[in-house]
Amino acid sequence: MDLKLFLLLGCMALAVQAYNLEGSFVEQIDGDCMCMVYEVYCQQPDGDQPYNAKARQFCRQRSILPKGPKGRLAILNTAAIDTTVRDFIKDLLEKNPDCITKYGFWIGLFDREKEGEYYWIDGVALCDDFRNYAPGEPNNNDKQNKRGQDCTQLWYRFNHMGLWDDEYCNFRPKGIVCEIPDPYCHFGGHGN
């Protein structure tokens, strides 16, 4: 798998709230000319509620090409993608430890419809696929909300180093990991 890292610094806006793009990288999908660009954004503003819904909306507004395919919260359904994203965030946090102050980064995994039945944001069920939950997770903690925890984060608290954790969808702002299809591999060249 050919992986290239690119740092693109700038500011992306969603309504009146701004997210700072901390970095991105491109991963080519095996056997295809399609690339996926992963973008990592630090802390959402405190008033950006509902937090997970705003993160989903933000990623859906991202596109590599004008009128091109839209982005979404990242799907980390293989060990390779999960490890690459977590390693990228680890490097980012070493350079900028203030990047995330509220414990994690939103990804596109949910169990909102039925407790314990997880689906990726593209509608694909998490069955016997790759999983990378922290020990004791998911636990559907309901101390802050009687509905429990229906969204998923890469957890950076208690030395969990980006392992998955079910989280309340609107309790704390998080960082955001978006993925955006790039059919022409603009950052990495065609077919590289």
Residue frames as qw, qx, qy, qz and C-alpha x, y, z in Angstrom:
[[0.000, 0.892, 0.452, 0.000, 0.00, 0.00, 0.00],
 [0.429, 0.308, 0.004, 0.849, 1.51, 3.30, -1.07],
 [0.293, -0.834, -0.432, 0.178, 0.94, 5.93, 1.59],
 [0.378, 0.400, -0.016, 0.835, 1.85, 9.57, 1.26],
 [0.296, -0.681, -0.478, 0.468, 1.62, 12.23, 3.97],
 [0.222, 0.524, 0.204, 0.797, 0.82, 15.84, 3.21],
 [0.213, -0.513, -0.490, 0.672, 0.47, 18.73, 5.61],
 [0.067, 0.561, 0.415, 0.713, -2.03, 21.31, 4.48],
 [0.192, -0.387, -0.523, 0.735, -2.47, 24.15, 6.94],
 [0.130, -0.311, -0.359, -0.870, -5.44, 26.41, 6.67],
 [0.266, 0.158, 0.602, -0.736, -8.84, 27.13, 8.07],
 [0.163, -0.309, -0.809, -0.472, -12.15, 25.56, 7.02],
 [0.282, -0.045, 0.309, -0.907, -15.44, 27.19, 7.99],
 [0.189, -0.416, -0.875, -0.158, -18.80, 25.72, 8.91],
 [0.201, -0.877, -0.415, -0.132, -21.40, 28.43, 9.37],
 [0.057, -0.926, 0.218, -0.302, -19.78, 30.81, 11.85],
 [0.773, -0.527, 0.345, 0.076, -17.69, 28.10, 13.54],
 [0.480, 0.712, -0.510, -0.056, -14.17, 27.42, 12.26],
 [0.938, -0.257, 0.199, 0.124, -12.12, 24.25, 12.46],
 [0.023, 0.802, -0.548, -0.235, -8.39, 24.32, 11.93],
 [0.941, 0.288, -0.176, -0.010, -7.08, 21.74, 9.50],
 [0.530, -0.709, 0.452, 0.107, -4.10, 20.26, 11.29],
 [0.099, -0.448, 0.805, 0.375, -3.07, 17.90, 8.53],
 [0.861, 0.296, 0.100, -0.402, -4.11, 15.39, 5.94],
 [0.241, -0.381, 0.837, 0.310, -2.79, 12.36, 4.15],
 [0.706, 0.327, -0.294, -0.554, -3.79, 10.32, 1.12],
 [0.506, -0.180, 0.844, -0.012, -4.28, 6.59, 0.96],
 [0.447, 0.266, -0.597, -0.611, -4.67, 4.85, -2.37],
 [0.830, -0.026, 0.380, -0.407, -7.29, 2.13, -2.38],
 [0.400, -0.282, 0.826, 0.281, -5.68, -1.15, -3.50],
 [0.369, 0.256, 0.831, 0.328, -6.35, -2.12, -7.11],
 [0.187, 0.846, 0.494, 0.068, -8.09, 1.13, -7.95],
 [0.371, 0.418, 0.021, 0.829, -7.19, 4.63, -9.02],
 [0.384, -0.808, -0.247, -0.373, -9.36, 6.01, -6.23],
 [0.378, 0.164, -0.562, 0.717, -7.66, 7.69, -3.30],
 [0.432, -0.782, -0.445, -0.062, -9.13, 8.67, 0.02],
 [0.216, 0.514, -0.307, 0.772, -7.94, 11.88, 1.65],
 [0.560, -0.577, -0.551, 0.223, -8.06, 11.81, 5.45],
 [0.078, 0.642, -0.120, 0.754, -8.25, 15.20, 7.14],
 [0.533, -0.404, -0.609, 0.426, -7.67, 15.72, 10.85],
 [0.105, -0.709, -0.058, -0.695, -9.18, 18.70, 12.65],
 [0.232, 0.040, -0.698, 0.676, -8.51, 19.63, 16.24],
 [0.009, 0.366, 0.721, -0.588, -11.01, 20.70, 18.84],
 [0.040, -0.666, -0.584, -0.462, -14.53, 21.75, 17.87],
 [0.091, -0.407, 0.221, -0.882, -15.61, 25.03, 19.47],
 [0.058, 0.100, 0.832, -0.543, -17.38, 24.55, 22.82],
 [0.449, 0.361, 0.335, -0.746, -20.67, 25.97, 21.50],
 [0.343, 0.294, -0.666, -0.594, -20.75, 23.84, 18.35],
 [0.373, 0.091, 0.869, -0.311, -23.69, 21.70, 19.45],
 [0.925, -0.277, 0.243, -0.094, -24.92, 19.12, 18.72],
 [0.266, -0.700, 0.594, 0.294, -21.27, 18.05, 18.53],
 [0.505, -0.039, 0.814, 0.286, -21.37, 14.81, 16.58],
 [0.484, 0.707, 0.516, -0.008, -24.09, 16.03, 14.21],
 [0.138, 0.946, -0.154, -0.248, -22.06, 19.17, 13.45],
 [0.353, -0.501, 0.716, 0.335, -18.96, 17.04, 12.84],
 [0.552, 0.305, 0.755, 0.180, -20.92, 14.87, 10.36],
 [0.351, 0.888, 0.278, -0.110, -22.28, 17.98, 8.66],
 [0.110, -0.845, 0.392, 0.347, -18.80, 19.50, 8.44],
 [0.438, -0.243, 0.792, 0.349, -17.30, 16.41, 6.79],
 [0.513, 0.549, 0.656, 0.074, -20.21, 16.22, 4.30],
 [0.233, 0.947, 0.048, -0.216, -19.30, 19.72, 3.13],
 [0.316, -0.630, 0.582, 0.406, -15.71, 18.71, 2.33],
 [0.841, 0.486, 0.236, 0.017, -14.85, 17.87, -1.29],
 [0.587, -0.292, 0.387, 0.649, -11.58, 17.64, -3.20],
 [0.194, 0.203, 0.561, 0.778, -13.12, 18.76, -6.50],
 [0.358, 0.137, 0.122, -0.916, -15.79, 21.41, -7.02],
 [0.793, 0.107, -0.049, -0.597, -19.04, 19.43, -7.13],
 [0.437, 0.306, -0.846, 0.003, -17.01, 16.27, -6.53],
 [0.673, -0.345, -0.655, -0.004, -17.79, 13.42, -4.14],
 [0.356, -0.766, 0.151, -0.513, -18.51, 14.64, -0.61],
 [0.241, 0.341, -0.802, 0.427, -16.68, 13.62, 2.53],
 [0.758, -0.491, -0.311, -0.295, -17.89, 11.91, 5.70],
 [0.532, -0.674, 0.482, -0.176, -16.62, 11.03, 9.14],
 [0.244, 0.518, -0.811, -0.124, -13.82, 8.50, 8.70],
 [0.965, -0.070, -0.037, -0.249, -14.51, 4.78, 8.39],
 [0.041, -0.650, 0.752, -0.098, -11.67, 2.87, 10.04],
 [0.924, -0.017, 0.115, -0.364, -12.77, -0.62, 9.07],
 [0.894, 0.247, -0.293, 0.231, -9.33, -2.18, 8.53],
 [0.719, -0.545, -0.038, 0.428, -6.30, -2.46, 10.79],
 [0.560, 0.172, 0.203, 0.785, -4.19, -0.65, 8.17],
 [0.014, -0.704, -0.256, -0.663, -6.47, 2.40, 7.97],
 [0.595, -0.774, -0.204, -0.066, -7.02, 2.52, 11.74],
 [0.754, -0.351, 0.020, 0.555, -3.30, 2.29, 12.48],
 [0.433, 0.341, 0.218, 0.805, -2.38, 4.88, 9.86],
 [0.201, -0.792, -0.240, -0.524, -4.94, 7.39, 11.17],
 [0.689, -0.710, -0.113, 0.086, -3.90, 6.81, 14.79],
 [0.724, -0.128, 0.080, 0.673, -0.18, 7.10, 13.92],
 [0.236, 0.565, 0.231, 0.756, -0.88, 10.34, 12.05],
 [0.415, -0.823, -0.175, -0.345, -2.75, 11.73, 15.08],
 [0.798, -0.475, -0.073, 0.365, 0.03, 10.54, 17.42],
 [0.563, 0.147, 0.119, 0.804, 2.60, 12.49, 15.38],
 [0.050, -0.704, -0.261, -0.659, 0.27, 15.48, 15.31],
 [0.602, -0.768, -0.186, -0.116, -0.21, 15.42, 19.09],
 [0.763, -0.258, -0.041, 0.592, 3.55, 15.20, 19.66],
 [0.346, 0.291, 0.168, 0.876, 3.95, 18.43, 17.65],
 [0.266, -0.384, -0.059, -0.882, 0.82, 20.10, 19.00],
 [0.199, -0.179, -0.904, 0.334, -0.28, 18.65, 22.37],
 [0.240, 0.309, 0.385, -0.836, -3.00, 21.31, 22.66],
 [0.247, -0.004, -0.685, -0.685, -4.67, 19.98, 19.51],
 [0.579, -0.400, -0.617, -0.352, -7.23, 18.02, 21.49],
 [0.075, -0.303, 0.578, -0.754, -8.36, 19.02, 24.95],
 [0.697, -0.087, 0.229, -0.674, -11.67, 17.12, 25.14],
 [0.665, -0.227, 0.690, -0.174, -10.44, 13.56, 24.97],
 [0.611, 0.119, 0.754, 0.209, -10.91, 12.33, 21.40],
 [0.160, 0.289, -0.485, -0.810, -11.72, 12.53, 17.70],
 [0.734, 0.301, 0.341, -0.504, -15.08, 11.68, 16.13],
 [0.028, -0.177, 0.864, 0.470, -15.16, 8.83, 13.60],
 [0.559, 0.046, -0.287, -0.776, -18.13, 7.49, 11.63],
 [0.385, -0.099, -0.918, 0.014, -19.33, 4.56, 13.77],
 [0.425, -0.240, 0.200, -0.849, -22.70, 4.54, 15.59],
 [0.157, -0.240, -0.958, 0.026, -25.26, 2.37, 17.38],
 [0.253, 0.011, 0.166, -0.953, -28.09, 4.92, 17.44],
 [0.621, -0.091, -0.468, -0.623, -30.81, 2.64, 16.06],
 [0.901, -0.345, -0.219, -0.150, -30.38, -0.32, 18.41],
 [0.381, -0.785, 0.477, -0.103, -27.97, -0.55, 21.31],
 [0.649, -0.342, 0.663, 0.146, -24.98, -2.73, 20.50],
 [0.711, 0.456, 0.473, 0.252, -25.64, -2.88, 16.73],
 [0.213, -0.672, 0.215, 0.676, -22.90, -0.69, 15.27],
 [0.644, 0.637, 0.368, 0.210, -22.99, 0.73, 11.76],
 [0.421, -0.153, 0.204, 0.870, -20.46, 2.76, 9.85],
 [0.200, 0.544, 0.122, -0.806, -21.66, 6.06, 8.46],
 [0.282, 0.251, -0.644, -0.666, -22.02, 4.45, 4.99],
 [0.804, -0.054, -0.016, -0.591, -24.63, 2.03, 6.39],
 [0.700, 0.218, -0.679, 0.037, -22.36, -1.04, 6.55],
 [0.784, -0.587, -0.027, -0.199, -22.79, -3.03, 9.76],
 [0.026, 0.624, -0.740, 0.250, -19.86, -3.72, 12.05],
 [0.946, -0.131, -0.158, -0.250, -20.18, -7.48, 12.23],
 [0.907, -0.281, 0.109, 0.294, -17.12, -9.69, 12.42],
 [0.495, 0.773, -0.097, 0.386, -15.00, -6.92, 10.92],
 [0.499, 0.196, -0.394, 0.746, -11.95, -5.31, 12.39],
 [0.422, -0.853, -0.240, -0.192, -12.58, -3.66, 15.79],
 [0.527, 0.278, -0.404, 0.694, -10.21, -1.67, 17.97],
 [0.470, -0.782, -0.193, -0.362, -12.10, -0.83, 21.16],
 [0.020, -0.566, 0.617, -0.546, -10.35, 0.13, 24.37],
 [0.283, -0.099, -0.924, 0.238, -10.58, -2.51, 27.14],
 [0.049, 0.423, 0.704, -0.568, -14.10, -2.55, 28.60],
 [0.332, 0.474, -0.040, -0.815, -15.57, -0.66, 25.64],
 [0.224, -0.442, -0.135, -0.858, -18.15, -0.20, 24.30],
 [0.165, -0.177, -0.828, 0.505, -19.94, 0.09, 27.62],
 [0.192, -0.611, -0.536, -0.550, -22.93, 2.36, 26.84],
 [0.250, -0.217, -0.521, 0.786, -22.34, 4.42, 29.97],
 [0.105, -0.691, -0.553, -0.454, -25.57, 6.29, 30.80],
 [0.402, -0.474, -0.420, 0.662, -24.39, 8.58, 33.63],
 [0.064, -0.284, 0.085, 0.953, -24.62, 11.75, 31.50],
 [0.512, 0.156, -0.305, -0.787, -27.55, 10.74, 29.28],
 [0.701, -0.032, 0.606, -0.375, -30.15, 8.04, 29.91],
 [0.826, 0.505, -0.090, -0.233, -29.95, 7.00, 26.21],
 [0.850, -0.261, 0.310, 0.336, -26.31, 6.10, 26.75],
 [0.155, -0.639, 0.479, 0.581, -23.41, 6.42, 24.34],
 [0.765, 0.483, 0.416, -0.094, -24.27, 6.04, 20.66],
 [0.481, 0.845, -0.233, 0.018, -21.33, 7.68, 18.85],
 [0.916, -0.140, 0.015, 0.375, -17.70, 6.56, 18.58],
 [0.037, 0.959, -0.283, -0.003, -14.48, 8.42, 19.19],
 [0.735, 0.278, -0.428, 0.446, -10.77, 7.70, 18.97],
 [0.587, -0.791, -0.163, -0.051, -10.14, 7.99, 22.69],
 [0.516, 0.476, -0.368, 0.610, -7.12, 9.93, 23.95],
 [0.451, -0.661, 0.269, -0.536, -7.78, 9.79, 27.67],
 [0.800, -0.408, 0.409, -0.163, -6.31, 7.48, 30.33],
 [0.195, -0.514, 0.767, 0.330, -3.51, 6.41, 27.92],
 [0.749, 0.329, 0.554, -0.155, -5.91, 4.78, 25.45],
 [0.236, -0.426, 0.564, 0.668, -3.94, 6.27, 22.53],
 [0.392, 0.291, -0.413, -0.769, -6.78, 6.40, 20.04],
 [0.012, 0.162, 0.986, 0.037, -8.50, 3.11, 20.76],
 [0.303, -0.415, -0.507, -0.692, -12.24, 3.21, 20.07],
 [0.015, -0.215, -0.708, 0.673, -14.72, 4.28, 22.72],
 [0.083, -0.673, -0.644, -0.353, -18.47, 4.70, 22.61],
 [0.181, -0.122, -0.255, 0.942, -19.26, 8.27, 23.62],
 [0.206, 0.712, 0.524, -0.419, -22.25, 10.54, 24.16],
 [0.485, 0.528, 0.446, 0.536, -23.05, 12.22, 20.86],
 [0.051, 0.802, 0.136, 0.579, -23.52, 15.65, 22.42],
 [0.666, -0.673, -0.220, 0.234, -21.62, 15.75, 25.72],
 [0.420, -0.666, 0.246, 0.566, -18.22, 17.18, 24.71],
 [0.536, 0.785, -0.222, -0.217, -16.70, 18.73, 21.60],
 [0.854, -0.167, 0.394, 0.295, -14.05, 16.57, 19.93],
 [0.045, -0.484, 0.591, 0.644, -11.54, 16.66, 17.17],
 [0.788, 0.445, 0.191, -0.380, -12.77, 15.38, 13.80],
 [0.321, -0.273, 0.781, 0.462, -11.40, 12.85, 11.31],
 [0.663, 0.552, 0.100, -0.496, -12.96, 13.22, 7.84],
 [0.497, -0.078, 0.731, 0.461, -12.40, 11.11, 4.76],
 [0.446, 0.682, 0.008, -0.580, -12.97, 12.56, 1.30],
 [0.811, 0.251, 0.473, 0.238, -12.94, 10.52, -1.94],
 [0.081, 0.754, -0.358, -0.544, -10.47, 11.76, -4.55],
 [0.893, 0.332, 0.299, -0.045, -11.04, 9.83, -7.80],
 [0.627, 0.729, -0.157, 0.224, -7.96, 11.39, -9.39],
 [0.810, -0.337, -0.123, 0.465, -5.52, 11.14, -6.48],
 [0.221, 0.933, 0.008, 0.283, -4.69, 14.84, -6.71],
 [0.367, -0.851, 0.370, -0.063, -2.21, 14.87, -3.84],
 [0.690, -0.360, 0.609, 0.152, -0.51, 11.61, -4.69],
 [0.144, 0.419, -0.681, -0.583, -0.55, 11.57, -8.49],
 [0.821, 0.167, -0.152, -0.525, -2.54, 9.30, -10.76],
 [0.949, 0.086, -0.295, -0.072, -2.26, 5.63, -9.91],
 [0.320, 0.519, -0.641, 0.466, 0.65, 6.07, -7.47]]
